[in-house]
Amino acid sequence: MGILYLSRHVPSDKMLAHLSEKFPGMELTQVSGTTSNFSGNKMGTITMTETTLSGIIKREFNGIEVVVAVLPPHLLSELLRVAKTVLRPLTTRKPTGKKLPNGDDEVSFEYTGLERVIRVTIETELFAGEKVDEATRQASREACQRGQ
C-alpha cells in the first residue's frame, strides 16, 4: 500500500512503527517542506502557487491510497479530494527545559497516535451589520468548498 507522508518534520521511529502495524507492507514516500515550498525525491521543488496540492498528488503520486499530513486545514481539505484516507499525526508537547533565542520555552513533540480527517469545514457569520442575502452567502460557501 502506498502511503504519502507530508510534513516539514521527519516521522519518528514510533510513528513509523505504528504505521507499519496499521498498514503491513506499506511503501512510505516522504515529502518534506513548508506549505509554500515542498521538496521531495519525486517532486523536486514546487511552489504551491504553481498548481493545487491535489493536482500535484494526482500527477506525481498515482496510486497513493493514504496520506499522513501535518498541514493547515485548507490543504487537508484538498487532500480529501484525492486520497481514500487522510490521517493527521497526534502529538503531545513536552518542555525540554531549554530556552529558545527569543526567550520562549523549547518543546519537543512526542507522537501519540493518528486521527482520520473526515471533512474540513468553515463556520461563518455576517460581520457587523453586513446585509447579504442567504442565497449569495450559500453560493459563496459552495464555491469555497469547490476551491474556487
Buried (B, 14 or more C-beta within 10 A) or exposed (E): BBBBBBBEEEBBEEBBEBBEEEBEEBEBBBBBBEBEEBEBEEBEEBEBEEEBBBEBBBEBBEEBEBBBBBBEEEBBBBBBBBBEBBBBBEBEEEEEEEEEEEEEEEBEBEBEEBEEBEEBEEEEEEEEEEEEEEEEBEEEEEEEEEEE
